[in-house]
Amino acid sequence: MFPFRTYVKSNFEKDLEKSGLGSGVSIELKQPGWQTGLYYLHGDHLGTATFVTNSQSEATQFFLNLPFGETMYEQTDGTYDNPFKFNAKELDDDTGLYYYGARYYNPRLSIWYGVDPLAVYNPVMETEFYGNGEHNGGVYNSGNLNPYIYTYQNPIRYIDPNGKQVEGYQNSEVNQFDMGFAIQSYTWSFIGDARAGVLNLTSRVFGENQRFEGDGFFGVNKIPQSQSQSIAGDVFDVTVGLAAAKFGVKGGLAQETAGSSAATGKSLVRFGQEAETTEGLAKAASEAEAAGFPHGISTMLKDKIKGSDLLHKSASKSTVESFFKVVQTGKNKRHHTVILPKPVTDKVTAQINAIFKPIPPAKIFKPN
C-alpha cells in the first residue's frame, strides 16, 4: 500500500475550488515507492517542462514558474515527479538552486552563485573572454559587465544553456518580434489569460471536462471543452501572461497616458490621430527609403507631451524601442525614424497601433 500525503489548501487552491475544480485540488496525492513508465516532457519556448504526460496521453503534472524561474505553482498526481523544470535544468530540492553546468542559479534572487567564467581570463578552460570582446560583444556589451545577472535581466527572450553563454531561444515558430508582440498584446489581458491557462492545465491533470478562456481583461469565462485550445496554447497563455505581468505594465510597455513621459523623460510623437493602415505604413516607409532615409516612419522626439502634441499619437521612446529600432535622421536632431521590417505586414501595423494608440474623437473635439 502506498503512503499518502494530504495537501494543505492554499488561497490559490481555494480559488480553484470556487471555479468548480474543488474535487481535483482537494484530493490526496499518491507517493509511490518507485516511478516507472514512459513520460513525455512538454517544454515551452525556453525549454521549461511545463507539462508532463504519460504513455496513455494522460496529464500527470504541470509546473508554473515566474519569469526568472521561481516556482509559482506545481500540481501532480504523484506517479512521477519531474526534477527538470525551468530551462529543462534539474532543481535541487534541498537548496532550491538550479545547476547549469558552469555554476548554480538562484531563481528566487534571480542571480547566479559564482562569477561568470567568461569574465575571468582563463585560456586553458575557456575559449572566450569578455575582455577580448568575445561572446555577445564582451565588455562592449553593458549586460556583460555584471557577472551575476541572469540573461541580461530578460529571461523571456534569452536562455543560458550552460551558465556562461547567453543565447536567444531556438524555436522556428516563435521569433523575437512575435514574443514582443504577444507581451504587448497581453499587457492588459494578462491576468485573465494566465488564470484561464492555470485553470485549464489543472482541469487536464484531474480529467475535468471544464475549460476556460480569458475575458480580455482580469477575469475568465467558461467554455465547452470542444472550443478549448491545445495544451501548448494553455502553456503559452500562462507563460506570456506571467511575462506581461512582470515586464509588461511594470516595465513600461503599456501606452503612456497623455501628458506623461517615460522614465527617461523622452517621448516620440507620430503626427495624426487615426489608426495606421498596412498600406499607409508601407507607402510611408517606401517613400522615406526613396528619399534616402531608413525604411520606416517619421516621429519627433519630445521631452514632454504637452500643448499641440496632445492632439497627436505619442508613446515613450523606450516603449517603441522595445519592439522597433529607432534612429535619429535628418538635420533636425529631434526627427527620429522608427524602422519597419520589410514587408510591412498586418502584424507590424497592429503593433504600431498598439504603441501609438489612435486618439478617440472625444479627446480631440472637447464639448463646449
N, C-alpha and C positions, 0 to 999 in steps of 0.2 A: 504493500500500500504506500502510495506516495505521500510525503509530507505536504502540508498546505501552508500558505501564508495569506493572511487577510489584509487587504488594503484599508488604511485609514483614509476616509474620504476627504479630499481637499475641496477648496471652494470651486476649483475648476471642474472637478468631477461632479459636484452638486449642480453646476450649471449644465453639464451634460445630461444629468437626470431630468432637469426641467425641460430639456429638449426632446424628451421621450426615449432616452437611451439608458434609463436607470438600471434596467436589468443587466445591461452589459457592463457598466462601470462598477457595479457592486459585487460582482462575482468573486469567488476566491480563486487565486491563481495557483496552478499546479507547479511544483518544482521537482521534476523527476531526477532521479539519481544519475541518469545518463541522458545524452542527447544524440539521437540517431536520426537518420533520414537525410533526404536531399532538400536543401533550402536555397532559394533564389533571393539575392540582394538587389533591390531596385534603387539605383542611385539617381540623384538629381544632377544638375549641370556642374556641381562641384565635386561629384563623386560620393556625396554623403548617402549612406544606405538608409534612406528614409522609410522604406517599406520592405518587409520580408514575407515571402510566400513559400509554401511547401510544395511538394511534388504533385499535390492534388489541386494546385492553384488556389489554396485557401490562405487568406491573410493571417499571419501569426504574430506579427509585430509591426509597430510603426514608431518612428523616432522623430521628434521635432526639436530643432535647435534654434537658438538666437543667432543673429548674423555672424558673430565671432566664434560660434561653436558651442557655447554653453547650452547644456540640456534644458529645454523648455518643458517638454512632456514626453513620456515614453509609456507605451502600452504594449503588453504581450500576453499571450495565452499560456506562457510558461514552458512550452515544449522546446524552445530554442532561444537562447539569449545571445544575440549577435554582438560581439565586442567591437566590431569595426563600424564606427559611426561617422563622425564628422570627417569629411575628406577621405573616407574609407580608411582612416587610421585607427589603430587599436587604442581604446580607452583603458587606462589603468584605474580600476575601481578604487584601489587603496589611496592613490594620490590625487585622482581626478585630472591627471595630465594625459595628453596625447603624445605618443612617440612618433617622430617624423624621420628618424634616422640620424640626422646631424645633431639634433637637440630635442628637448621636450617643450611642449606648448601648453600654457595655462589658459583655457578658454574663458574662465571667469574674469581674469585680469586682462585678457586679450594681449598677452605678451609672451615672448619666448623666455625660457630659462637657459641662459647662456648667450654669449655674444655670437653674432652671425659669423660663421667660419670664414666667409669671404671678406670680412672686414679686417682680418689679420693676415699679414703676408706669410704664406706657408706654401712655397712652391713644391714641396715634397708631397703634401697631402691634397692640395687643391690646384685645380687647373685655371682658376680665375681669381682675380684680386680687384676689389673696388678701387684701390689706389691707382691702378693702371687704367681705370675707366672701363673695366670689363664687367659684364653682366648688367643689362638694363642701364647702361650709362655710368656705372660705378659711382665715384664720388661726385660726378657731374649731375647725378640724379639725386635731388634732395631727399627722396624717400629712402635712399641707401645710407644716409648719414646717421640714422638711428638704428643700431644693430639689434634692437629688441622688439620693434613693432612687427605686427603680423600683416603681410601682404599689402604694405603701404596703407594700412588702415582702410582697405577696400576689399573686404572678404567676400563680397558678392560677385565681383568681377574677376578676382585673381585667386590663384591657388599657390601653395608652396609644397610641391610633392616630396621634397627631401629635407626641409628645414633650412635651406640656404639659397634657394633659387626660385624667385617668384616668377610665375608664368600665368598667361591668360588661360582660362579653362578651355578645353578642347571639346567642342560639340558642334557638329555641322548644322544642326537645326536651330541653334540659339547663338546669335552673334552679339557683338558688343552693343550695336545700335538697338537690336531687339530688346536686350535686357534693360538698357536705359529707357527705352520707350515703355516697357512694361512697368518699371518702377514709377515713372511719371504718371502713367495711366491709373495706377493703383493708389496714388497719393491720398485721395480722399475716400477710396472704397476699400482700402487695405484691411480694415478691421472686419468688415462683413465677409470679404473673400477668405481671409485667413481663418475666421471662425467656421465658415462653411467647410473649408478644407479639413479642419480638425474633426468636425462632426462626421464628415463623410469617411475619413480614414478610420475613425472609431467604429462607425457602422460596419465597415468592411471586416474589421478584426472580429467582431462579435456576430457576424452573419445577419445583421439587421437589414431590412429592405428599404428603410427610410433614407432619403438623400436630401441635401440642402444646397442652396446657392446663395451667394451674396446679393443683397438688395441694392447694391450700388452705393451704399453708404456704410453704416455701422452694423446693420442687422443681417439676418438671414431669412430666407423663405424656404418652406418645404416644397419639394418637387418629387414627381414619380421617379422611381429608380430607372425607368426606361429613358428618362430625359437627362440622366446624370452623365458626367464625363468619365474619362478613364482614371485609373489610379494615378497615372503620370500627371493628369490635369489637376487632381486633388493636391498632389505633392507640390506642383508648381504654384497653385494658389497660396498654399501655406508659406512656401519659401519666399516668393516675391512679396506676399503680404507682409511678412515679418521684415523683409528688407526695406520696404517702403515705410513701415512703422518706425524703424530706427533711423533710416537715412533720408526718406522722402521729405516728410514735414520738418523733422528736426534739422536735417541738413540743408534746408532752404530750397528744395526742388519745387515746392509749391509756388504758385504765382504770387508775386509781391502785390500787396494792395496799393491802390492809388495813393501817391504822396509819400510812400515809404521808399527806403533804399536798402540795398543789400548790406551785408556786414562790411564789405569793402567800401561802401558809400558810392558805388558806381552802378548805373543802370543804362540799358540800351533802349532807345525809343525807335519804334518802327512806325513811320507815319501812316495814318489811316486808321479807320475804326472797324472795317468789315473783316470777316474771316478770309484768310488766304485760300486760293484755289490752286490745285496742282498745275493747271495750265498757266495761271498767272505767275507762280513761283518759277516755273521752268522758263517762261519768257523773260522774266526779270533777270534770272541768273545767266541766261544766254546773252542778253544784251550787255550785262556787266562784263562778261568774258570778252565779248567782241570789242568792248571799249578799253580793254587792257587790264581789267580788274579780275580778281578771282571769281570763280563760278559761284555766285551767291547773291544775297540781298543786302540792301543798304540799311544801316541803322546809325543813330547818332548817340554818342556817349554822353551821359549826363551825370553830374554829381548828385542831383536830387530831382525827382519828378515833381514839377510844380508849374503853375501858370498854364500856358497853352499846351504844354506837354501832356496835361491830364486828358486832353481831347484825343490823344493817340494811344496806340497799344505800346506797352512797355514791359520790361522784365529785367530782373537783376542780371548783371553781366555774368556773375558766377553761375546762375541757373542756365543761361544759354550755353556757357562753356562746358556744362555737364553733358551736353549732347552734340554740340557742333563746335568746330574750330572758328574762332573769332580773330580777325586781324585788322589792324589799322590800315586804311587805304586812302589815297588821295592827299592833296595838300592840306586839307582841313584835318587837324590832329584828332578831332572828335568823330570824324567819319570812320565807321567800322563796318566791315563786311562779314556777314555770317555765311560761311562757306557751306554750300549744299552739295550733297553727293550727286553723281550722275548715274542714271537719270533721276530726275525728281519724281518720286513715287507718291502715291496717296498716303503711305505711312509717314513719309517725310512731312507732307502737308499737315497731317494730323498732329505731328509733334510740334511743328511751328505754331499751330493754333493753340496747342496746349500750353505753350510757353508764352507767346504773345497773344493773350486772350482777347478776342473781339470785345469791343465796348458796346453794351446794350444802349439802344436809343434813349432810354430813360435817363441815362447818365450823361448823354450828350446834350439833349434838349431838356433842361430843367423847367418844370412847370412854374408859371408865374405865382 
